[in-house]
Amino acid sequence: AKAICDHVRDIWFGTPEGEF
């Protein structure tokens, strides 16, 4: 996760980086 949103989303949902 490059951005904060990606980082948080990666931890909470565990989705691959590239969403937002």
C-alpha positions as CSV (number, residue, x, y, z in Angstrom):
1,A,0.0,0.0,0.0
2,K,1.6,3.2,-1.2
3,A,-1.0,5.6,0.2
4,I,-2.5,5.9,3.7
5,C,-5.9,4.7,2.4
6,D,-4.3,1.7,0.8
7,H,-2.3,1.0,4.0
8,V,-5.4,1.2,6.3
9,R,-7.5,-0.8,3.8
10,D,-4.8,-3.4,3.5
11,I,-4.8,-3.9,7.3
12,W,-8.6,-3.8,7.8
13,F,-9.8,-5.6,4.7
14,G,-6.5,-7.2,3.6
15,T,-7.1,-6.4,0.0
16,P,-4.3,-6.0,-2.5
17,E,-3.0,-2.4,-3.1
18,G,-4.4,-0.6,-6.1
19,E,-7.9,0.2,-4.9
20,F,-7.5,3.9,-4.0
